Amino acid sequence: MSEFGITYRGTVFPWQCDHMGHMNVMWYTGKFDEASWQLLSSVGLTRSRFRKEGAGMAAVEQHIEYNRELHAGDIVTIRSAILEVRDKSIRLRHQMTNDETGEVAAITTIVAVHLDIGLRKARSLPSDVHTRAAAMMSMWSGTDGGNSDPVAATHIGSPRSEAKLEAAAAGTLPFSKASPPEGNDRARFDALSIGGL
């Protein structure tokens, strides 16, 4: 994933660590969220555009794989990529590495939906966003291609995920409530987040 763009660099601070001595899961999510906004901005989804067009983004799925603990003082980098763009949704991948050791600390895959903020309904992503995202994905084809991710292969395209995207597109998904993963999916998740991306 070293070919993917850098979207975040930072430090693990002592107050981000829990009683176990490692960075708490909420901070992984926070750092991935910051990386998401950098990545979305790179394809034209900026704060000023959202404000002008009355649009926004909402995460409808987030899968996090924790691989290595991070501790106070560790320096981290997040590299990100767009894996898939559909009419009203986008699938992102972030990889957080410990800069000193080079080890992958965590990986997340996020599915986000483009929204009409006034109507609280999904709407089509702008054509220029599709164009930029396609160009970005073509740069990375062969490095991931969106198909080598076992979590994505077994869950992102599942009937439950597709139903959730369709509900979002129809404006019937309750964005204020999160449902826990079901069955074997629970083992694949360390976090499920529904809310602002």
C-alpha positions in Angstrom: 0.0 0.0 0.0 3.0 2.3 -0.1 1.9 3.5 -3.5 -1.3 4.9 -1.9 -1.4 8.6 -1.0 -0.4 9.9 2.4 -3.5 11.4 4.1 -2.4 11.7 7.7 0.8 12.0 9.8 0.8 12.3 13.5 1.9 11.2 17.0 0.3 9.0 19.6 -0.1 11.2 22.7 -0.2 9.9 26.3 -3.9 11.1 26.7 -4.8 8.9 23.7 -3.7 5.7 25.6 -6.0 3.8 27.9 -5.5 1.8 31.1 -4.0 -1.0 29.0 -1.1 1.3 27.9 -1.9 1.4 24.2 -3.7 3.8 22.0 -7.5 3.5 22.6 -9.7 2.4 19.7 -11.5 5.7 19.6 -8.2 7.4 18.5 -7.7 5.0 15.6 -11.2 6.0 14.4 -10.4 9.7 14.8 -7.1 9.5 12.9 -8.8 7.5 10.1 -11.6 10.1 10.0 -9.0 12.9 9.5 -7.5 10.8 6.7 -10.9 10.3 5.1 -11.4 14.1 4.8 -8.0 14.5 3.1 -8.8 11.7 0.7 -12.3 13.0 -0.1 -10.9 16.5 -0.6 -8.4 15.1 -3.1 -11.3 14.0 -5.4 -13.2 17.3 -5.0 -15.4 16.7 -2.0 -14.4 19.7 0.0 -16.1 21.6 2.9 -16.8 24.6 0.7 -18.3 22.4 -2.0 -20.5 20.6 0.5 -21.7 24.0 1.9 -22.4 25.4 -1.6 -24.2 22.3 -2.8 -26.1 21.4 0.4 -24.3 18.1 0.4 -22.4 15.9 2.8 -21.1 12.4 3.4 -22.1 9.8 5.9 -20.3 6.6 6.8 -22.6 3.6 6.6 -20.0 0.9 7.3 -16.6 0.8 8.8 -14.4 -2.2 9.4 -11.2 -1.9 11.4 -8.5 -4.5 11.7 -6.1 -3.9 14.6 -2.7 -5.5 13.8 -0.2 -4.0 16.1 -0.5 -1.9 19.3 0.6 1.8 19.3 1.9 3.5 22.4 2.5 7.1 23.5 5.2 8.7 21.4 4.8 6.4 18.4 4.8 8.3 15.1 2.2 7.1 12.5 1.4 7.6 8.9 -1.9 6.8 7.1 -1.9 6.0 3.5 -5.3 5.9 1.7 -7.0 4.8 -1.5 -10.4 4.8 -3.1 -11.4 1.2 -3.8 -14.7 1.6 -5.5 -17.1 4.4 -6.5 -20.8 3.8 -7.2 -23.5 6.3 -8.2 -24.1 7.5 -4.6 -21.4 5.8 -2.5 -17.6 5.5 -2.2 -15.5 2.8 -0.6 -12.2 3.9 1.0 -9.2 2.1 2.5 -6.8 3.5 5.0 -3.6 1.8 6.3 -2.0 3.1 9.5 1.7 2.3 9.9 4.1 2.8 12.8 6.9 5.0 11.2 9.7 3.6 13.4 9.0 -0.1 12.9 7.3 0.0 9.5 4.6 -2.3 10.9 1.0 -2.0 9.9 -0.9 -1.0 13.1 -4.4 -0.9 11.6 -6.4 -1.1 8.4 -9.9 0.3 7.9 -12.4 0.0 5.0 -15.2 2.6 5.0 -18.3 2.8 2.8 -19.7 6.3 2.7 -22.8 7.7 1.0 -23.1 11.1 -0.6 -26.1 13.0 0.9 -28.5 15.8 0.3 -28.2 17.4 3.7 -31.6 19.1 3.5 -33.6 16.0 2.5 -31.3 13.6 4.4 -31.3 11.3 1.4 -28.6 9.9 -0.7 -27.8 11.6 -4.0 -25.5 10.9 -6.9 -21.9 11.8 -6.6 -20.9 14.6 -9.0 -19.4 13.5 -12.3 -16.1 15.3 -11.7 -15.7 13.3 -8.4 -16.2 10.0 -10.4 -13.6 11.1 -12.9 -11.0 12.0 -10.3 -11.7 8.8 -8.3 -11.4 6.7 -11.4 -8.0 8.3 -12.3 -6.9 7.7 -8.7 -8.0 4.0 -8.8 -6.3 3.4 -12.2 -3.0 4.6 -10.6 -3.3 1.8 -8.0 -4.7 -0.9 -10.2 -2.5 -4.0 -9.7 -1.5 -2.9 -6.3 -4.8 -3.8 -4.8 -7.5 -3.5 -7.4 -10.1 -3.6 -4.7 -10.3 -7.4 -5.0 -7.6 -8.7 -2.7 -9.1 -7.6 0.5 -10.6 -10.6 2.3 -12.8 -8.5 4.5 -14.2 -6.6 1.6 -14.6 -9.8 -0.5 -16.6 -11.5 2.3 -18.6 -8.6 3.6 -18.7 -5.3 1.6 -20.6 -6.9 -1.3 -22.8 -9.0 1.0 -26.6 -8.8 0.7 -26.7 -7.0 4.1 -24.3 -4.4 2.8 -26.1 -4.0 -0.5 -29.4 -3.6 1.3 -27.9 -0.9 3.6 -26.6 1.0 0.5 -30.0 0.7 -1.2 -31.8 1.9 2.0 -29.4 4.9 2.1 -30.1 5.6 -1.5 -33.9 5.5 -0.8 -33.5 7.7 2.2 -34.8 5.1 4.6 -31.6 4.3 6.5 -31.7 5.6 10.1 -28.3 7.3 10.2 -28.7 7.9 13.9 -28.6 4.2 14.9 -25.9 1.6 14.4 -26.7 -2.0 14.3 -24.1 -4.5 15.4 -22.6 -7.0 13.0 -24.4 -10.3 12.7 -23.2 -13.8 13.0 -19.7 -14.5 11.7 -19.3 -10.8 10.7 -18.9 -9.9 14.4 -15.5 -11.5 14.4 -14.4 -9.4 11.3 -15.3 -6.1 13.0 -13.6 -4.2 15.7 -15.8 -1.2 15.0 -19.0 -0.3 13.2 -19.6 3.3 12.8 -22.6 5.1 11.4 -22.4 8.9 11.4 -20.3 11.7 9.9 -17.4 10.6 7.9 
